[in-house]
Amino acid sequence: AGVRGIFEGCGDILGDVRLLKDSYSGQCKGVGWISFADRQGAKAAVAMDGVPLQNKHIQVTMAKQASWSGGHAATVGGVAGTVQAAGTHTPAMAKEVVAAIVGADKSGVFVDGTFGRGGHSRLILDALGPKGTLHAFDLDPEAVAVGKALRKEDKRFRMHHAGFKTMVSALSAAGVAPGEVSGVFLDLGISSPQLDEAARGFRPEQSGPLDLRFDLTRGRSAGDFLRDAPREELLRVLREYGDPSDPHAARRVADAVCLARAPGGPGAPSTTKAFADLVASCRGYEYQAMHAAKATFQALRIHLNDEFGQLRGGGGAAPGG
């Protein structure tokens, strides 16, 4: 019966239950959508919010929009009823970004500090005149490959395989002084394609290598860090960049990692599943709706990719920076 069996008592369900699945394993990511024949059915489903299921609780909300005709939808997982296709990324606030960054300056020099899959860069290029130029930065080799392909299509565009904290030196090497930059765009955080790929290790719900690097060609993976980092450094990273709501969780996780890698232990976790299970055992499964290890994964990601250092170093090229 699955998810459908849980909610079929709420009312008539239209069509199949739509589950968001991992593009590699085919397993559900814990999010789904159900359409009911009437609003009463959807309301009855929302009333089931918090029902326990397999050591967790179901989160149910009313969908904010539907991409199908007719019916009323409830979402299992608490997000709107749209699905991002695997390996793609939809640029956020696209029109607003172009209006704010480019405006009337069609011939200026602009920077996209977080290229991703190039959604914003292409829109900025569309808004620029023939004399305008755009420099893009990204640490992810897959994103850089997309950028190099775009460079072949549009000579106004330059792709830099680097973090945006290096933009001052990179632009200077390209003949652009910081004061000549008209606008800088940063879409901070992680992109959909990185989350979709289990081999990158960004999602605790997936099974794959515990990596967490934006740039796979350099630096230490999260697995390496857990194996080698002194307890004090590991504890600092988890406290500074993790969940501030539980000040004791960082210590418990750090101690569990140290015990695992001690002689006679199973060794430091090297896969997302092993580490997620370890963190969940330290924190418990009922802390919050999201995975118990999500904030811990975030802490390691921020540290390994020097995300705050990127922010501090990248401001110098921005107008007025």
C-alpha positions in Angstrom: 0.0 0.0 0.0 2.9 2.4 0.8 2.2 6.1 1.0 -1.1 5.7 -0.8 -2.3 3.3 1.8 -1.5 5.8 4.5 -3.7 8.5 3.0 -6.4 6.7 1.1 -8.8 7.0 4.1 -8.7 10.8 3.7 -10.7 10.8 0.4 -10.5 9.9 -3.2 -7.0 10.2 -4.6 -6.5 11.3 -8.2 -3.8 9.5 -10.2 -0.7 8.0 -8.7 1.3 9.3 -5.7 4.3 11.2 -7.1 7.5 10.5 -5.2 10.7 12.5 -5.6 13.4 9.8 -6.3 17.1 9.7 -6.4 18.3 9.7 -10.0 20.9 7.1 -9.3 19.5 4.7 -6.8 15.8 5.1 -7.6 15.0 5.4 -3.9 12.6 8.0 -2.6 14.2 11.1 -1.2 11.4 11.4 1.4 9.2 13.9 -0.5 6.0 13.2 -2.4 2.8 14.7 -3.6 -0.8 13.4 -3.6 -3.8 14.9 -5.4 -7.3 14.6 -3.9 -10.6 14.9 -5.7 -11.8 17.6 -3.4 -10.4 20.0 -0.8 -11.9 18.0 2.1 -9.6 15.1 1.2 -6.6 17.4 1.1 -7.5 18.9 4.5 -7.9 15.5 6.0 -4.4 14.6 4.8 -2.9 17.7 6.2 -4.6 16.8 9.6 -2.3 13.8 9.6 0.8 16.0 10.0 3.0 14.5 12.7 1.7 10.9 12.4 4.6 8.5 13.3 6.1 6.3 10.6 9.2 4.1 10.9 10.8 6.0 13.8 10.1 9.3 12.2 7.1 11.6 11.8 5.3 12.5 8.6 5.2 16.2 7.7 2.2 17.1 5.6 1.4 20.5 4.2 -1.1 21.9 1.6 0.7 22.3 -1.7 1.2 26.0 -2.7 0.7 25.3 -6.4 -0.1 22.4 -8.6 1.3 21.6 -12.1 -1.6 19.4 -13.1 -5.2 20.1 -14.0 -7.9 19.7 -11.4 -7.8 18.3 -7.9 -6.4 19.5 -4.6 -2.9 18.6 -3.5 -1.2 17.8 -0.2 2.6 17.5 0.0 4.4 14.9 2.1 7.7 16.5 3.1 6.6 20.1 3.4 7.5 21.6 0.0 5.6 23.0 -2.9 4.2 20.6 -5.5 6.9 21.0 -8.2 9.8 18.7 -9.0 13.2 19.8 -10.2 14.5 17.5 -12.9 17.6 15.6 -11.9 20.8 17.2 -13.0 19.2 20.6 -13.6 19.0 23.9 -11.6 16.4 26.6 -12.0 17.8 30.1 -11.4 16.2 31.8 -8.5 14.6 35.2 -9.0 15.9 35.4 -12.5 14.2 38.5 -13.7 14.9 40.4 -10.5 18.6 39.4 -10.6 19.1 40.7 -14.1 17.2 43.9 -13.4 19.2 44.6 -10.2 22.7 43.5 -11.5 22.6 44.8 -15.1 20.0 47.5 -15.2 20.8 50.0 -17.9 24.5 49.3 -17.9 24.6 47.1 -21.1 28.3 47.5 -21.7 29.7 46.9 -18.2 31.9 44.2 -16.7 29.9 41.8 -14.6 30.7 38.8 -12.4 28.7 35.7 -11.6 30.6 34.3 -8.6 28.5 31.1 -8.4 28.1 29.8 -12.0 26.5 26.5 -11.2 24.8 25.4 -14.4 24.8 28.9 -15.9 21.2 29.8 -15.5 21.8 33.3 -14.2 24.9 33.8 -16.5 22.9 33.2 -19.6 20.2 35.6 -18.6 22.8 38.3 -17.8 24.5 37.7 -21.1 21.1 38.1 -22.8 20.7 41.5 -21.1 24.2 42.7 -22.1 25.1 44.6 -25.2 27.9 43.5 -27.6 30.5 45.4 -25.5 29.4 43.9 -22.2 31.4 41.1 -20.6 30.7 38.5 -17.9 33.2 36.6 -15.8 32.0 33.5 -14.0 33.6 31.6 -11.1 32.9 28.1 -9.8 34.8 25.4 -7.9 32.8 22.5 -9.3 34.6 20.8 -12.3 31.2 19.8 -13.8 30.0 23.5 -13.6 33.3 24.6 -15.2 32.8 22.2 -18.1 29.4 23.8 -18.7 31.0 27.2 -18.5 33.7 26.3 -21.0 31.0 25.2 -23.5 29.2 28.5 -23.0 32.5 30.3 -23.7 32.6 28.7 -27.1 29.1 30.0 -27.8 29.6 33.6 -26.5 33.0 35.3 -26.5 31.7 38.0 -24.1 31.9 35.3 -21.4 34.9 34.0 -19.4 34.9 31.0 -17.1 37.3 30.7 -14.1 37.8 27.4 -12.3 38.2 29.0 -8.9 36.2 30.2 -5.9 34.8 33.8 -6.0 37.2 34.8 -3.2 39.9 34.9 -5.9 38.0 37.2 -8.2 40.2 40.2 -7.6 43.4 38.5 -8.7 41.6 36.6 -11.5 40.0 39.7 -12.9 43.3 41.6 -12.6 45.1 38.9 -14.6 42.3 39.3 -17.2 42.9 43.0 -17.3 40.0 44.1 -15.2 40.6 46.3 -12.2 38.2 45.9 -9.2 36.9 49.5 -9.8 35.8 48.6 -13.3 33.3 45.9 -12.2 29.7 47.1 -12.6 28.1 44.3 -10.7 28.7 41.0 -8.8 26.1 38.3 -8.4 26.4 35.5 -5.7 23.8 32.7 -5.3 25.2 31.2 -2.2 24.8 27.6 -1.0 24.6 24.3 -2.9 22.9 23.7 -6.2 20.4 21.0 -7.2 22.8 19.0 -9.5 25.2 18.6 -6.5 22.5 17.3 -4.3 21.2 15.0 -7.0 24.6 13.2 -7.3 25.1 10.6 -4.6 28.8 10.4 -5.3 29.3 13.9 -4.1 28.0 13.0 -0.6 26.0 16.2 0.1 22.8 14.5 1.2 22.6 12.3 4.4 19.6 10.4 2.9 21.7 9.1 0.0 24.3 6.3 0.0 27.7 7.2 -1.5 31.3 8.4 -0.7 31.5 10.9 2.1 33.1 13.7 0.1 31.3 17.1 0.5 33.9 19.0 -1.6 32.7 21.5 -4.3 36.0 20.9 -6.1 36.8 17.2 -6.4 40.2 18.0 -7.8 41.7 19.4 -4.6 41.6 19.4 -0.9 40.5 16.8 1.6 37.2 14.9 1.5 34.9 14.8 4.5 35.9 11.1 5.0 39.6 12.1 5.1 38.8 14.9 7.6 37.0 12.6 10.0 39.8 10.1 9.8 42.6 12.6 10.5 41.3 15.7 12.3 42.2 16.1 16.0 39.1 16.0 18.3 39.5 19.7 19.2 39.4 20.7 15.5 36.4 18.4 14.7 34.6 19.7 17.8 35.2 23.4 16.7 33.9 22.8 13.2 30.8 21.1 14.4 30.1 23.8 17.0 30.8 26.8 14.7 29.0 25.7 11.6 26.5 23.1 12.8 23.1 23.3 14.6 23.2 25.9 17.5 20.0 24.6 19.0 21.8 21.6 20.7 25.1 22.7 22.1 25.9 19.2 23.3 25.3 17.5 20.0 28.7 18.5 18.6 30.6 17.0 21.5 28.6 13.7 21.2 29.3 13.4 17.5 33.0 14.3 17.9 33.4 11.7 20.6 31.6 9.1 18.6 33.9 9.7 15.6 37.0 9.5 17.8 35.7 6.2 19.3 35.0 4.8 15.9 38.5 5.5 14.6 40.3 4.3 17.8 42.1 0.9 17.8 39.5 -1.8 17.8 36.8 0.5 16.4 35.1 0.2 13.0 37.1 3.1 11.6 36.0 6.7 10.8 32.9 6.8 8.6 33.8 7.0 4.9 30.2 6.9 3.4 27.3 9.2 3.8 25.1 6.4 5.2 27.7 5.4 7.8 28.2 8.9 9.0 24.5 9.8 8.9 23.7 6.8 11.0 26.5 7.7 13.5 25.2 11.2 13.8 21.6 10.1 14.2 22.6 7.7 16.9 24.2 10.7 18.8 21.3 13.1 18.2 18.2 10.9 17.9 15.7 10.7 15.1 13.1 12.9 16.5 14.9 16.2 16.8 13.3 17.8 13.8 11.5 17.2 10.5 14.7 17.2 8.5 17.3 14.4 8.8 19.1 14.4 12.1 22.5 14.6 10.4 21.7 17.5 8.0 23.2 20.2 10.2 26.3 18.1 10.8 26.8 17.5 7.1 26.4 21.3 6.6 29.1 22.0 9.2 31.6 19.8 7.4 30.7 21.2 4.0 31.2 24.8 5.2 34.6 24.0 6.7 35.9 21.8 3.8 35.0 24.4 1.2 36.0 27.4 3.2 32.6 29.0 2.5 32.9 31.8 5.0 36.4 32.5 3.7 35.0 32.8 0.2 32.5 35.4 1.4 35.2 37.4 3.2 37.6 37.3 0.3 35.1 37.9 -2.5 33.8 41.2 -1.4 36.8 43.2 -2.7 35.8 43.0 -6.4 32.2 44.2 -5.8 31.3 47.8 -6.5 32.2 49.7 -3.2 33.9 46.5 -1.9 
